[in-house]
Amino acid sequence: MNIGIVCYPTYGGSGIVATELGSELARQGHKVHFISYALPTRLDKFQNNIFYHDVEFPHYPLFDHQLYTLALAGKIIDVIKYEKIDILHVHYAIPHTISGILAKQIMGETHNFKLVTTLHGTDITLVGLEPAFHPLVKYSLDQSDAVTAVSNYLAEKTVQNFNPSKKIEVIYNFIDPEFYQRHDTYNLKSQLAPYGEKVFMHISNFRPVKRVPDTIRILNEVIKKHPAKLLLVGDGPDRTECESLVRELKLNDHVRFLGKQTSIVELLSIADLFLLPSQSESFGLSALEAMSCGVPVIGSNIGGIPEVVSHGETGYVAELGDVERMAKYAISLFDNPKKFKIFSGNSRKKAIEKFDSNLIVPQYIKLYERLLNN
């Protein structure tokens, strides 16, 4: 198949999943064409069967704002026409699906490609609920040939908020467990936790919805019982607030801001616990990556997190903002090494048995084939 993939190229979960899906499809012999305004972050190495098409913005004094939706539609038309795309798979409804629909209507029957929309979260739970965008998201769902969501929670929210005309199919996010597995990184651990401290990790874009300051408050409780370090990976609008909180709580020696990193597996390999105290999370891909590396997760009982983290088996979930409870869960695991080892093994086992790319990617291929055969 010739497959076009439209995604945001940034560190967010939707772009990562789209890129990993495209890479896996290419490995299986399909031709994959990425269409975006920048090269997706994980397309950092040459791979056969993968092509990148840059969306160029027109710059005219008349326009105060860039016309990305229209520029994207124009690029989609160009790629569809000359690359003979069978499936256009767009990740995140706004504005990608709208651009795809516009391209489909303009091209008519001359290039009858199928449009698949995958919903990732805030396109439904936040952006899509804005009065100005709600009718556009509803239209995009109804006009797509198929719509998927990355969790049962997100599928249910989509039905509640938009009452779409077609069924929302749940296809979970996934990982390659051969890539996401724990490595021996003694040298790295000796640098970041030189005295054998327990290591917490959090990875995000530091937006308010991620509640990164809660990870610092959790650490502040845990270090009363166990020496510990917190490694914060990523960057974003809340970083300044987090740095101020670290200074206020006098945790400068216990918290490391590592910024954006590409060596995620190496960092997860030195982690003991992963923290995900988000107030909204449609799936929790970073938690799954941690679990695949044998790292139990402590997070909020919110959204799709409980579909990834099995409470009392691969980690714990607590009520939103309940920092004390999350800290107690961490301390209980640190107090009981045998229990911790079981949780670590359970985390790896669940990642392989439920979220292996070899289980999930065929579901997308089956969907594509069904659409093309109709």
C-alpha positions as CSV (number, residue, x, y, z in Angstrom):
1,M,0.0,0.0,0.0
2,N,0.9,3.7,-0.5
3,I,0.1,5.4,2.8
4,G,0.2,9.1,3.7
5,I,0.6,10.0,7.3
6,V,-0.2,13.5,8.6
7,C,1.0,14.4,12.1
8,Y,2.5,17.0,14.3
9,P,6.2,16.6,14.3
10,T,6.8,17.5,18.0
11,Y,7.5,15.5,21.1
12,G,3.8,14.9,21.9
13,G,2.4,11.4,22.0
14,S,0.4,11.8,18.7
15,G,3.5,12.6,16.7
16,I,5.5,9.8,18.3
17,V,2.8,7.2,17.7
18,A,2.3,8.3,14.1
19,T,6.0,8.1,13.4
20,E,6.4,4.7,15.0
21,L,3.4,3.4,13.0
22,G,4.9,4.7,9.8
23,S,8.3,3.2,10.5
24,E,6.7,-0.2,11.3
25,L,4.6,-0.1,8.1
26,A,7.7,0.8,6.1
27,R,9.6,-2.2,7.5
28,Q,6.7,-4.4,6.3
29,G,7.2,-3.2,2.8
30,H,4.5,-0.4,2.5
31,K,5.5,3.0,1.2
32,V,4.9,5.7,3.8
33,H,4.7,9.4,3.0
34,F,4.9,11.8,6.0
35,I,3.3,15.2,5.5
36,S,4.0,17.9,8.1
37,Y,5.6,21.3,8.6
38,A,8.8,19.8,10.0
39,L,10.5,16.4,10.0
40,P,9.0,14.3,12.8
41,T,11.4,14.0,15.8
42,R,11.8,10.3,15.5
43,L,12.5,10.2,11.8
44,D,16.1,10.9,12.6
45,K,17.6,8.1,10.6
46,F,17.3,7.0,7.0
47,Q,14.7,4.2,6.5
48,N,13.8,2.5,3.2
49,N,10.2,3.1,2.0
50,I,9.8,6.3,4.1
51,F,9.4,9.7,2.4
52,Y,8.9,13.2,3.9
53,H,6.9,16.0,2.3
54,D,7.4,19.5,3.8
55,V,4.4,21.8,4.1
56,E,5.4,25.3,3.0
57,F,3.6,28.3,4.3
58,P,2.7,31.2,2.0
59,H,3.9,34.6,3.3
60,Y,1.8,37.6,2.2
61,P,1.5,40.9,4.0
62,L,-2.3,40.6,3.8
63,F,-2.4,37.6,6.1
64,D,-1.6,38.2,9.8
65,H,-1.6,34.5,10.5
66,Q,-0.2,31.5,8.6
67,L,-2.7,29.5,6.6
68,Y,-1.6,26.1,7.7
69,T,-4.9,24.3,7.2
70,L,-5.0,25.4,3.5
71,A,-1.3,24.9,2.9
72,L,-1.6,21.4,4.3
73,A,-4.6,20.6,2.1
74,G,-2.6,21.8,-0.9
75,K,0.4,19.6,0.0
76,I,-1.9,16.6,0.6
77,I,-3.4,17.1,-2.9
78,D,0.1,17.2,-4.4
79,V,1.2,14.0,-2.6
80,I,-2.0,12.2,-3.4
81,K,-1.8,13.1,-7.1
82,Y,1.8,12.2,-7.7
83,E,2.4,9.4,-5.2
84,K,-0.9,7.6,-5.8
85,I,-1.7,7.4,-2.1
86,D,-4.3,4.7,-1.2
87,I,-4.8,5.7,2.5
88,L,-4.4,9.1,4.1
89,H,-4.0,8.5,7.9
90,V,-4.3,11.7,9.9
91,H,-3.3,11.9,13.5
92,Y,-5.2,14.6,15.6
93,A,-8.4,15.9,14.2
94,I,-7.7,19.7,14.2
95,P,-6.7,20.8,11.6
96,H,-5.4,17.6,9.9
97,T,-8.7,15.9,9.2
98,I,-10.3,19.1,7.9
99,S,-7.3,19.5,5.5
100,G,-7.8,15.9,4.4
101,I,-11.5,16.3,3.8
102,L,-10.9,19.5,1.8
103,A,-8.3,17.6,-0.4
104,K,-10.7,14.7,-0.8
105,Q,-13.5,17.0,-2.0
106,I,-11.3,18.9,-4.4
107,M,-9.9,15.8,-6.0
108,G,-13.3,14.1,-6.3
109,E,-13.3,10.7,-8.0
110,T,-10.0,11.2,-9.8
111,H,-8.1,10.0,-6.8
112,N,-10.4,8.1,-4.5
113,F,-8.2,7.6,-1.4
114,K,-9.6,6.6,2.0
115,L,-9.3,9.0,5.0
116,V,-8.5,7.6,8.4
117,T,-8.6,9.8,11.5
118,T,-6.9,8.8,14.8
119,L,-7.9,10.7,17.8
120,H,-5.3,11.2,20.5
121,G,-6.9,13.2,23.3
122,T,-7.0,17.0,23.5
123,D,-8.4,17.2,20.0
124,I,-11.6,15.7,21.7
125,T,-11.3,16.6,25.3
126,L,-10.0,20.2,25.1
127,V,-9.5,21.8,21.7
128,G,-12.5,20.1,20.2
129,L,-14.8,21.4,22.9
130,E,-14.1,25.1,22.1
131,P,-17.3,26.5,20.6
132,A,-15.5,27.6,17.5
133,F,-14.0,24.1,16.8
134,H,-16.8,21.8,18.0
135,P,-18.8,21.8,14.7
136,L,-15.5,21.3,12.8
137,V,-14.5,18.3,14.8
138,K,-18.0,16.8,14.5
139,Y,-17.8,17.3,10.7
140,S,-14.3,15.8,10.6
141,L,-15.5,12.6,12.4
142,D,-18.6,12.2,10.2
143,Q,-16.7,12.7,6.9
144,S,-13.7,10.4,7.7
145,D,-13.9,6.9,6.2
146,A,-12.8,5.5,9.6
147,V,-12.1,6.9,13.0
148,T,-9.9,5.3,15.7
149,A,-9.2,6.3,19.3
150,V,-6.2,5.3,21.4
151,S,-8.2,4.2,24.4
152,N,-11.7,3.1,25.4
153,Y,-11.9,6.3,27.6
154,L,-11.2,8.5,24.6
155,A,-13.7,6.6,22.4
156,E,-16.4,7.0,25.1
157,K,-15.6,10.8,25.4
158,T,-15.9,11.2,21.7
159,V,-19.3,9.6,21.6
160,Q,-20.5,11.7,24.6
161,N,-19.2,15.0,23.2
162,F,-19.8,14.6,19.5
163,N,-22.3,11.8,18.9
164,P,-20.5,10.8,15.6
165,S,-22.3,9.0,12.8
166,K,-19.9,6.1,12.7
167,K,-18.4,3.7,15.3
168,I,-15.1,4.8,17.0
169,E,-12.7,1.9,16.8
170,V,-10.2,1.5,19.7
171,I,-6.7,0.7,18.6
172,Y,-4.2,1.2,21.5
173,N,-0.9,3.0,21.3
174,F,2.0,0.6,21.2
175,I,5.7,0.1,21.7
176,D,8.5,-2.1,20.3
177,P,9.5,-4.1,23.4
178,E,12.8,-5.1,21.7
179,F,13.7,-1.4,21.6
180,Y,12.1,-0.4,24.9
181,Q,13.9,-2.7,27.3
182,R,16.1,-2.1,30.2
183,H,19.9,-1.9,29.5
184,D,22.9,-1.9,31.8
185,T,23.6,1.8,32.3
186,Y,25.8,1.7,35.4
187,N,27.9,4.7,34.3
188,L,24.8,6.9,33.7
189,K,23.3,5.9,37.1
190,S,26.6,6.6,38.8
191,Q,26.5,10.1,37.3
192,L,22.9,11.0,38.1
193,A,22.4,9.0,41.4
194,P,26.0,8.5,42.6
195,Y,25.0,7.4,46.2
196,G,22.5,4.8,45.2
197,E,19.5,7.0,45.5
198,K,16.1,5.8,44.3
199,V,15.3,7.4,40.9
200,F,12.0,8.9,40.0
201,M,11.4,9.9,36.4
202,H,8.9,12.1,34.6
203,I,8.8,12.8,30.8
204,S,6.4,15.4,29.3
205,N,6.0,18.7,27.5
206,F,5.6,20.5,30.9
207,R,2.1,21.8,30.1
208,P,-0.2,22.6,33.1
209,V,-2.3,19.5,32.2
210,K,0.7,17.3,33.1
211,R,0.9,18.7,36.7
212,V,4.7,18.4,36.8
213,P,5.0,20.3,40.1
214,D,3.2,17.4,41.7
215,T,6.2,15.2,40.9
216,I,8.4,17.5,42.9
217,R,5.9,17.4,45.8
218,I,5.9,13.6,45.7
219,L,9.7,13.6,45.9
220,N,9.6,16.0,48.8
221,E,7.5,13.5,50.8
222,V,9.5,10.4,49.8
223,I,12.9,11.8,50.7
224,K,11.8,11.9,54.3
225,K,12.0,8.1,54.2
226,H,14.3,7.2,51.3
227,P,17.2,9.0,49.6
228,A,15.9,9.8,46.1
229,K,16.4,11.8,42.9
230,L,13.9,13.1,40.4
231,L,14.8,13.3,36.8
232,L,12.6,15.6,34.8
233,V,12.8,15.1,31.0
234,G,11.3,17.6,28.6
235,D,10.5,21.3,28.5
236,G,7.6,23.6,28.3
237,P,5.6,26.4,29.9
238,D,5.6,25.1,33.4
239,R,9.4,24.6,33.7
240,T,10.0,28.0,35.4
241,E,7.3,27.2,38.0
242,C,8.9,23.9,38.7
243,E,12.4,25.4,39.0
244,S,11.0,27.9,41.5
245,L,9.3,25.1,43.5
246,V,12.5,23.2,43.7
247,R,14.3,26.2,45.2
248,E,11.4,26.9,47.5
249,L,11.5,23.3,48.9
250,K,15.3,23.3,49.0
251,L,15.5,20.3,46.7
252,N,18.2,21.5,44.4
253,D,20.4,18.5,45.1
254,H,17.5,16.1,44.5
255,V,16.0,17.3,41.2
256,R,17.7,17.3,37.8
257,F,16.1,19.1,34.8
258,L,17.4,17.2,31.8
259,G,15.5,19.1,29.1
260,K,14.5,17.4,25.8
261,Q,16.3,14.1,25.3
262,T,16.4,11.5,22.6
263,S,18.1,8.7,24.7
264,I,14.9,7.8,26.5
265,V,15.6,4.1,26.9
266,E,18.9,4.8,28.5
267,L,17.3,7.1,31.0
268,L,14.4,4.8,31.8
269,S,16.9,2.0,32.4
270,I,18.2,3.8,35.5
271,A,14.7,4.7,36.8
272,D,13.0,3.0,39.7
273,L,9.5,4.6,39.4
274,F,7.8,6.7,36.7
275,L,5.5,9.5,37.8
276,L,2.5,10.6,35.8
277,P,0.2,12.7,37.9
278,S,-1.7,14.3,34.9
279,Q,-5.1,15.9,35.1
280,S,-5.9,14.6,31.6
281,E,-4.3,11.7,29.8
282,S,-6.1,9.8,27.0
283,F,-3.6,7.0,27.1
284,G,-0.2,7.7,28.7
285,L,2.4,6.6,26.1
286,S,5.3,7.7,28.3
287,A,4.0,5.4,31.1
288,L,3.9,2.5,28.6
289,E,7.4,3.1,27.5
290,A,8.5,3.1,31.2
291,M,6.6,-0.2,31.9
292,S,8.3,-1.8,28.9
293,C,11.6,-1.0,30.5
294,G,10.5,-2.6,33.7
295,V,9.6,0.6,35.5
296,P,6.4,0.6,37.6
297,V,4.2,3.7,37.3
298,I,2.4,5.9,39.8
299,G,-0.2,8.1,38.3
300,S,-3.6,9.7,38.4
301,N,-6.7,7.7,38.2
302,I,-7.6,9.8,35.1
303,G,-8.6,9.1,31.5
304,G,-6.8,6.2,29.9
305,I,-4.1,5.8,32.5
306,P,-5.9,2.9,34.3
307,E,-6.1,1.1,30.9
308,V,-2.3,1.1,30.9
309,V,-1.4,0.9,34.6
310,S,-2.9,-2.0,36.5
311,H,-3.4,-0.8,40.0
312,G,-1.6,-3.0,42.5
313,E,0.1,-5.0,39.8
314,T,2.2,-2.7,37.5
315,G,2.0,0.4,39.7
316,Y,-0.6,2.5,41.4
317,V,-3.2,5.1,40.5
318,A,-4.5,7.7,43.0
319,E,-7.0,10.5,42.9
320,L,-6.0,13.6,41.0
321,G,-3.7,15.8,43.1
322,D,-3.4,13.3,46.0
323,V,0.4,13.8,46.3
324,E,0.5,12.2,49.8
325,R,-1.2,9.0,48.5
326,M,1.2,8.8,45.5
327,A,4.2,9.3,47.8
328,K,2.9,6.5,50.2
329,Y,2.6,4.2,47.3
330,A,6.2,4.9,46.3
331,I,7.5,4.4,49.8
332,S,5.6,1.1,50.1
333,L,7.4,-0.2,47.0
334,F,10.8,1.1,48.2
335,D,10.2,-0.5,51.6
336,N,9.5,-3.9,50.0
337,P,12.2,-4.9,47.4
338,K,10.5,-8.2,46.7
339,K,7.2,-6.5,45.9
340,F,9.0,-3.9,43.8
341,K,10.6,-6.7,41.8
342,I,7.2,-8.3,41.1
343,F,5.8,-5.0,40.0
344,S,8.7,-4.4,37.7
345,G,8.3,-7.8,36.1
346,N,4.5,-7.3,35.8
347,S,5.1,-4.0,34.0
348,R,7.3,-5.5,31.4
349,K,5.0,-8.5,31.0
350,K,1.9,-6.3,30.4
351,A,3.7,-4.1,27.9
352,I,4.6,-7.1,25.8
353,E,1.3,-9.0,26.1
354,K,-1.0,-6.1,25.4
355,F,0.8,-3.3,23.7
356,D,3.5,-4.9,21.5
357,S,3.7,-3.3,18.1
358,N,3.4,-6.8,16.6
359,L,-0.1,-7.0,18.1
360,I,-1.3,-3.4,17.3
361,V,0.1,-2.5,13.9
362,P,-1.7,-5.4,12.2
363,Q,-5.0,-3.9,13.5
364,Y,-4.2,-0.7,11.5
365,I,-3.3,-2.8,8.4
366,K,-6.5,-4.8,8.7
367,L,-8.5,-1.5,8.9
368,Y,-6.7,-0.1,5.8
369,E,-7.4,-3.3,3.8
370,R,-11.1,-3.3,4.9
371,L,-11.5,0.2,3.6
372,L,-9.8,-0.4,0.3
373,N,-11.9,-3.6,-0.3
374,N,-15.2,-1.9,0.3
